[in-house]
Each structure stands twice: as C-alpha cells, then as structure tokens.
Amino acid sequence: MATLNPYLSFRDNAREALEHYHGVLGGDLQISTFGSMPEMGYEPSESELVMHGALTTDDGMVLMASDTPSSMEYQQPQGVSVSVSGQDADRLRGVWDGLLDGGTATIPLAPAPWGGEFGMLVDRFGIAWMVSIDAAQ
C-alpha cells in the first residue's frame, strides 16, 4: 500500500499555515523545527521554523508542510491545487468557509453541472484549493 499526500512549502510561515489548516480541518498536528535537528546545520536564526509538519485528520486526510530555509531557493506554489472532496456536505462547506477566510474564491462554491457542488479558492497563504461535494446518492 502507498499513500499520496500533499506537501506544501512556505518561506517563513509554515507554522501559521499549519495551525490555520488544523483549525479548519481538525485532527492531530505534529511539528518538528529546524532547531530540533541542530546537526543538520541550519541557521540558528531559523531554529523555530518548521522542518516538517504533518496534519492528520480524524477522517484520514494528511497534509504536510515545511518552511524553506534561507539557504535554499523558494518559489511560491503554482500550477497545483489541493483538492478536498467527499459526501459530507456540512463538513466540506465548513472546510470551504475556513479556507476562504482571508482568501479569495476563484470559482464560488456552487452547484456543478456534473452534480454536487464545486468551488476553487486561493487561501490567505497563496495555496490553491478545490472543494468538491459529491452529488447525493
């Protein structure tokens, strides 16, 4: 068995983003900092930045993220979206509302021609998301 998990890169605000996503999605958030691995030789000024963060929700979603240290080139994510979908309309509308807080809807969450509901947004951290609520069975 293998899993495929989104892994988001940030410059200096991975902790803020992960804590926001934790508030929206719930679950368990684990964060390791660069300072927890001093043998890796990162800048002491970056010791509190996120070396690895993992958010695992009660319904099985896994979202990972880290800060990009100043010694590495950082490019803001582009050409990719994180997709959240399912049948629990109330949960997914709550996810939509939480992600949209401080962000911008590029396609408002609304009935989709193929059934159900669909929307796209860019959150306050510049991450593109798609939310899809499956049509009722």
LINRA-V851909 format. One record per backbone hydrogen bond with DSSP energy under -1.0 kcal/mol. CO is the residue of the C=O (numbers start at 1). NH is the residue of the N-H. Records with the same first field share a line. If there is no record, write none. Layout:
BEGIN
CO: NH + NH
END
This chain:
BEGIN
6: 64
8: 66
10: 68
13: 17
14: 18
15: 19
16: 20
17: 21
18: 22
19: 23
20: 24
21: 25
22: 26
28: 56
30: 54
32: 51 + 52
34: 37
37: 40
38: 41
43: 46
44: 47
46: 49
47: 35
49: 34
50: 67
52: 32
53: 65
54: 30
55: 63
56: 28
57: 60
61: 57
63: 55
64: 8
65: 53
66: 10
69: 72
82: 130
84: 132
86: 134
87: 89
88: 92
89: 93
90: 94
91: 95
92: 96
93: 97
94: 98
95: 99
96: 100
97: 101
100: 103
104: 122
107: 120
110: 118
112: 115
116: 112
117: 133
118: 110
119: 131
120: 106 + 107
121: 129
122: 104
123: 126
127: 123
128: 82
129: 121
130: 84
131: 119
132: 86
133: 117
END
